[in-house]
């Protein structure tokens, strides 16, 4: 098996797992099957797109915030999101006697 096919298989496997975590079923109800197919197809297309290399020298001149909320805001500002106020929220799942809901064997 060549490396490219192996990488495609891994991307497909991880994406299917992630989609299940987000509640996208493996069935065809509610258009989930179509959405899953499109997501996988686009991920595999983007896997082979040649991207311009990132200039890491820029990072040496920037001071990264140490406060978590400021760090989130800093990252999102680099992603060209709208200029609204950005909030951070941590959600925890507390289930006594159960494993993590998306635990892998």
N, C-alpha and C positions, 0 to 999 in steps of 0.2 A: 504494500500500500504506500503510495507516495505521500510526501509531507502535505501537499495541497489538499488531497482528499481527506487525510487524517484531520487537518485543521477544519475543514468544512464539517466533518462529522462531529467534532468537538463543539463547534459553534452551534450547530443544530441541536445537539444534546443539551447544552447549557441554556439555550433559548427556550426549548420546550419545558425545561425544569422551571425557569423563571416565569414563563407564562402560566404554568400551573400554580405557582406561588401567588400570582396576581389574580387567580380565579378564572383564567381562560380554560374552559374545559376542552377535553379531547374530542368531544362530540361535535355535532353540526348545529346544535340548537343556538338560537340567537346570533347566528353568523360567526360564532367562535372559530369554527373550522376554517372559514374563509380568511378571517383576521390572522389566524395562526399561520396559514400558508403564505400570506402576503408578508408578514413580519419575517419569516424565515427566508423567503426569497430576497427581500431587501437587505437582510443582514449578510447573506452570502454574496450579493452583488457588491456591497460596501467592503467586504473582506478583501476584494481584489482591486479596489480603487487605490491608485497611487496618490499619496498625499504629500504636500510640500513639507519638508522637514521643519520641525519647530526650532526656533532660535533660543536655545537655553541660556544664552548670555544675558538676555533680558531679565531672567530671574535673579541674577546676581545684583541687579540694581534696585529691585523691589524688596520692600520689607513685608514679609507675610505676617498678618495679624495673629496674635497668640490667643485672643479671646475667640471662643467657638462661634458666636453669632457674627462677629466681625469677619472671621475667616470664611463663613458661608457667604456673607455679603460680597466679600472680595472675589471669591470664585465666580459667583453668579454675575457680578459686574463684568468679568472678563468674557462671559458668554453672551453678551449683548441682549440681556433680558430687559423688559420695560423698566423705567426709572421709578417704579413704585417702591414703597418700603418693603423690605424683605424680612420675613420672620422665620425663626427656627423653632421647631417643636420636636421633642423627643417623645415617642410613644412606646410604652412598654406593655408587654403581654404577660399577665400573671395568671398562670394556670397551675394549680396545685396537683401534683401527681401525674402530670402529663409531660411528654417530651415536647421539644420545640416543634410547632406544627409543620414545619417544612424541613425537618431533619432528614438527612440522607443516610441510607444504610451503607 
